[in-house]
Amino acid sequence: MEKKAKGAILQRDKETYAIVPRTPVGLVTPEIFEKITAVVKKYNIPIMKITSGQRLALVGIKEDDVNKVWNDLAMDIGRAKELCVHYVQACPGTAVCKFGVRDSLGMGIELEQTFENYEQPAKVKFGVSGCPLCCAESYVRDVGLIGKRKGWIVTFGGNAGGRPRIGDVIAENLSKEEAIQLVRDILQYYKENGKKKERTARFVERVGIESVRQAVLKT
């Protein structure tokens, strides 16, 4: 099945599949909703589910319909199983929130465009919050960014799974360009030193956060 249709996830019934169209930082348009509504009706897809990663999963698709659904949607695949950057979750930030001090949506979109499908030892999830209230759950994402008035905080090694871990602060008071470059350096170090399917939380526990800091901060 996977050779015939990328982005299809076999479901519990062993007969139907789920797909996740790519919606960077959870932003959607009327046109996207119209496309999704049309394919759900056309192919009798029984479940639409908003995911924790600010994406919309279409669940219960018949095997023969998967490729047809993707063709009709004409949207990019939101990765869900591959060993790469899966998504960037972001809060509204300065776009609309009265608490926002940084443009989390703009930063999130740029990060997703920069690191989309970036090959990694395991799946990687981002959280970008526009203020220290951290509504995008940045501290429990593999890579987190938190906006403060003096600049961006970058964290690494967070996880919200069965073995939760608060991410470590790597640097703070960074400009947008400095934060993106630091993220690039962190992911490169992780790519070169992480074991296959070793999430960042377990990687940091194994190598130590100081090793990461020394490598990426060049100290």
C-alpha positions in Angstrom: 0.0 0.0 0.0 2.7 2.5 1.0 4.4 2.1 -2.4 1.1 3.0 -4.2 0.0 5.9 -1.9 2.3 8.0 0.2 1.0 9.5 3.4 -1.6 6.8 4.0 -1.8 5.3 7.5 -3.4 1.9 7.9 -6.1 2.0 10.6 -7.1 -0.4 13.3 -9.6 -2.2 11.1 -6.7 -3.2 8.8 -8.8 -2.2 5.8 -9.1 1.6 5.8 -6.5 4.4 5.8 -6.0 7.9 7.2 -4.3 10.9 5.6 -3.2 14.2 6.9 -3.0 17.1 4.5 -0.3 19.7 5.3 -1.6 22.9 7.0 1.4 24.9 8.2 0.9 26.2 11.8 -2.7 25.2 11.5 -3.7 28.1 9.2 -6.5 27.2 6.7 -8.5 29.1 4.1 -12.1 28.8 2.9 -10.7 27.2 -0.3 -9.0 24.5 1.8 -12.2 23.8 3.8 -14.1 23.6 0.5 -11.7 21.1 -0.9 -11.8 18.9 2.2 -15.5 19.1 2.4 -15.9 18.1 -1.2 -13.7 15.0 -0.9 -15.2 13.9 2.4 -18.7 13.9 0.7 -17.5 12.4 -2.6 -15.7 9.5 -1.0 -17.9 9.1 2.1 -15.0 9.6 4.5 -16.5 8.9 7.9 -14.2 10.8 10.2 -12.5 14.2 10.2 -10.4 14.9 13.2 -8.4 17.9 14.3 -5.1 16.6 15.6 -2.9 17.9 18.4 -0.5 19.2 15.7 -3.0 21.6 14.4 -3.8 19.5 11.4 -6.9 17.8 10.0 -6.9 14.0 9.6 -9.2 12.3 7.2 -9.9 8.8 8.6 -11.5 5.8 7.2 -10.6 6.1 3.5 -10.9 3.0 1.3 -7.6 1.7 -0.1 -8.6 2.3 -3.7 -9.7 5.9 -2.9 -6.5 7.1 -1.3 -4.7 8.3 -4.4 -8.0 9.8 -5.8 -8.4 11.8 -2.6 -4.9 13.2 -2.8 -5.4 14.1 -6.4 -8.7 15.9 -5.7 -7.2 17.7 -2.7 -4.1 18.8 -4.5 -2.4 19.5 -1.1 1.0 18.5 0.3 1.3 15.5 2.6 1.5 16.2 6.3 4.1 13.7 7.4 3.0 11.4 10.2 5.4 8.4 10.2 8.6 9.3 8.4 11.8 10.2 10.2 11.8 13.9 9.6 10.3 17.2 10.7 6.5 16.5 10.9 5.0 19.9 11.7 5.3 23.2 13.4 2.6 24.1 15.9 2.2 27.8 16.6 0.0 30.1 18.7 -1.5 33.3 17.2 1.2 35.5 18.6 1.2 39.2 17.7 -1.2 38.6 14.8 -4.2 38.8 17.1 -3.3 37.9 20.7 -3.1 40.7 23.2 -0.4 38.8 25.1 1.8 38.2 22.0 5.2 39.9 21.9 6.6 38.0 18.9 5.3 36.9 15.5 4.9 33.2 16.2 2.8 32.5 13.1 5.4 34.2 10.8 8.2 32.3 12.6 6.4 29.1 12.5 5.7 29.3 8.7 9.3 30.1 8.0 10.5 27.2 10.1 8.1 24.8 8.4 9.2 26.0 5.0 12.9 25.8 6.0 12.8 22.3 7.6 9.8 20.6 5.9 10.6 16.9 5.5 14.1 17.6 6.9 15.6 14.1 7.4 16.2 13.3 11.1 16.9 10.2 13.2 13.3 10.2 14.4 10.2 12.4 14.0 10.6 16.0 15.1 7.9 18.4 16.2 8.1 22.1 16.7 6.2 24.4 19.1 6.4 28.2 18.5 4.9 30.4 21.2 4.6 34.2 20.8 5.0 34.9 24.6 6.1 33.1 27.8 2.6 31.8 28.4 3.7 29.1 25.9 0.3 28.3 24.4 2.0 26.2 21.6 3.4 23.9 24.3 7.0 24.7 23.2 8.7 23.2 26.2 7.3 19.7 25.4 8.2 19.7 21.7 11.4 18.5 20.2 12.3 22.0 19.2 10.6 24.9 21.0 10.7 28.6 20.5 9.2 31.1 23.0 8.9 34.8 22.3 10.0 37.4 24.8 10.4 41.2 24.5 14.2 40.8 24.2 14.0 38.0 21.6 13.5 34.4 21.1 14.2 31.5 23.5 15.2 28.2 21.8 14.7 24.9 23.6 15.5 21.3 22.6 14.6 17.8 23.8 11.1 18.2 25.0 8.5 15.5 24.8 4.8 15.1 25.8 4.6 11.4 25.3 4.6 8.4 27.7 7.9 9.6 29.1 7.4 13.3 29.2 10.4 15.7 29.3 10.7 19.5 29.6 13.0 20.8 26.9 16.2 22.5 27.9 16.9 26.1 27.0 19.8 26.3 24.6 19.9 30.1 24.1 17.7 33.2 24.6 17.3 36.8 23.5 17.9 35.8 19.9 16.8 37.6 16.8 14.7 35.7 14.2 17.7 35.0 12.1 19.8 33.9 15.0 17.0 31.6 16.2 16.6 29.9 12.9 20.3 29.4 12.5 20.5 27.9 15.9 17.7 25.5 15.1 19.5 24.5 11.9 22.7 23.8 13.9 20.8 21.8 16.6 19.0 19.6 14.0 22.3 19.0 12.2 24.0 17.9 15.4 21.0 15.6 16.2 21.1 14.2 12.7 24.8 13.4 12.9 24.7 11.9 16.4 21.2 10.6 17.1 20.3 6.9 16.8 17.6 5.8 14.4 14.1 6.3 16.0 15.7 8.0 19.0 13.5 11.0 19.8 15.3 14.2 20.9 14.3 13.7 24.6 16.0 10.3 24.8 19.0 11.7 22.7 19.5 14.5 25.2 19.3 12.1 28.1 22.0 9.9 26.5 24.5 12.6 25.4 23.8 15.3 27.9 22.4 18.7 27.3 25.9 20.3 27.8 27.2 18.3 24.9 24.5 19.8 22.7 25.1 23.3 23.9 28.8 23.1 23.4 28.4 21.8 19.9 25.8 24.3 18.7 27.0 27.3 20.6 30.6 26.7 19.6 31.8 27.1 23.1 
